[in-house]
Amino acid sequence: MSNPVISHQPGAGTYGTNVQTGEWSSGLCSCGGDILVCALGCFCPIALGCYAANKYGENACLACIPGGLTAMRTHMRLTYGIQGTICNDALMTCFCGLFETCRMAREIRIRNGDV
């Protein structure tokens, strides 16, 4: 009985299945590109965070937990192959929270083909 020959070693694992571009699909202030996300972000940002978490496959309550959006942004960056750091994720969600939540929701909609 012979042992199978391994001809291909597994490479470094990737988190996502989408094309990795290294950048977000839209800018931080590009709210006009998706009116639904823009309107929801302006009138009820908590609902937008819950919507984004749910569309991303997480529990909708993640948006209501301190640090939840930071964790989701970090995971999203790793999944989609977007450059950045955890420190940057924390700063963006803390100081640009509404705009960043809109951008994450747009990114999810773009990657899922909803836009």
Steps between C-alpha positions, in 0.01 A plus 500: 500500500653831395462838666345778291742760368425856595569719202348825627551646845218712641575871495421766751132503585276774371191621677283587206376374172470836326756668279751665725557859395681636802261797528140577590260509205384849594637797688414599855269781390352333189151474647331619180588174325241304697191701596354224722813482714534880508139553610512226761829638633361853528168415662587195709870413526439221751266329254768535229757334725259216575415468129871487406579240766207286391590524127860409589376183671545614858243545773324833447567592864873519422453866407369577850795344685796727584777411256266291287530714189879512542511121514273475196712751305817305582343172393360662186843635406655157542219331309511741208879543497490871580820657632499645851568443868293424806600838645368672188177298526449618857573865415274500194202349681554724803550838331324447166240252621202598286704539182687176564179309568361631170817395319490150652133463402580616144793257482279210605233597247757539221671167578162323522384653172211691662602831341 
